[in-house]
Amino acid sequence: MSELGQYIFNGLMLGMIYAMVAVGFTLFFGVLDVIKFSHGDVLMVGAFAGLAASIGMTMLDISSPWLQLVAVVGCAIFVTGVLGAGIAKFLILPLRKAPPLNTLLATLMLGTVIREAVRLFYPDGSNPKPFPRLLPSDVIESGNFALRVDNLILLVTGAAVIVGVHLLITRSRLGMAIRAVAQDGETARLMGINFEAVVLLTFALGSAMAALAGVMNGLYYNEINFNVGLLLGVIGFAAAILGGLGNIYGAIIGGFLFAALQVLGSAALPALIPDIPSAYKDVFAFAVVIILMAWKPTGLIAEKSSERV
């Protein structure tokens, strides 16, 4: 039972990170019907920006882990928010009337540029970087089950962020404007909504969520590398598609479902086939997602389809 509890908690932790990335894809698709394939690399930039902030605080002799954590999160959100809005302003919006493949290829190439720029220009960027341990490392024990306090804090924080974004989208004036633009951009313009400002804020919001996911991933594994956004971006996109692209609830469900498949694969594969290590959990999860997508192409919670990609 203790091992089962540990698997469940690990699944919840991974699902939270994947859900935050998937919600970003859903926000982008909702306002402009486009998929920003550089989203995972923006997440990576947020993680490296947070690491740079931590190093800067240490150089200033500010050793308080809580102050460092505030600096890490604040810097990551600011950098990725500006980056996300800049991508929307100078790349996505100018390509609105271009063929869909132009947007797909442009964002895909941009992700490669961002990833390689970090690898080449960040000091020793090709090698994995240790991420600082800024949260309490105490352990809560219940029988044979041990729960780290830092992981619990990350899980609660992720849930709070997702709930906060949900309330922002459903209860605020900005959320109402985002939903209006997502439903009909031209009508929203005629009603006095600043279309471009809403798009930029939406991309900044989705990118900030990616930054938080990157920081959470770094705090969880205590390590980041320039490739971290590549797999997380693919998983987040798969989760958004699996749940139903364009639906925030579907993105959240898809993120937790993908994490559950990974945990199931890591636990079941070695037991069923001893020669197969648990590292094949990603293969198992993606294979099941392919089957589910073939069975239900519109996603588990279909909201709308689009001719753009």
Sequence and secondary structure as in RCSB ss.txt:
>XXXX:A:sequence
MSELGQYIFNGLMLGMIYAMVAVGFTLFFGVLDVIKFSHGDVLMVGAFAGLAASIGMTMLDISSPWLQLVAVVGC
AIFVTGVLGAGIAKFLILPLRKAPPLNTLLATLMLGTVIREAVRLFYPDGSNPKPFPRLLPSDVIESGNFALRVD
NLILLVTGAAVIVGVHLLITRSRLGMAIRAVAQDGETARLMGINFEAVVLLTFALGSAMAALAGVMNGLYYNEIN
FNVGLLLGVIGFAAAILGGLGNIYGAIIGGFLFAALQVLGSAALPALIPDIPSAYKDVFAFAVVIILMAWKPTGL
IAEKSSERV
>XXXX:A:secstr
 HHHHHHHHHHHHHHHHHHHHHHHHHHHHHHHS   TTHHHHHHHHHHHHHHHHHHHHHTT   HHHHHHHHHHH
HHHHHHHHHHHHIIIIIGGGTTS HHHHHHHHHHHHHHHHHHHHHHSTTTTS EE    S   EEEETTEEEEHH
HHHHHHHHHHHHHHHHHHHHHSHHHHHHHHHHH HHHHHHTT  HHHHHHHHHHHHHHHHHHHHHHHHHHHTEE 
TTHHHHHHHHHHHHHHHH TT HHHHHHHHHHHHHHHHHHHHHHHHH TTS GGGHHHHHHHHHHHHHHH TT S
S     S  
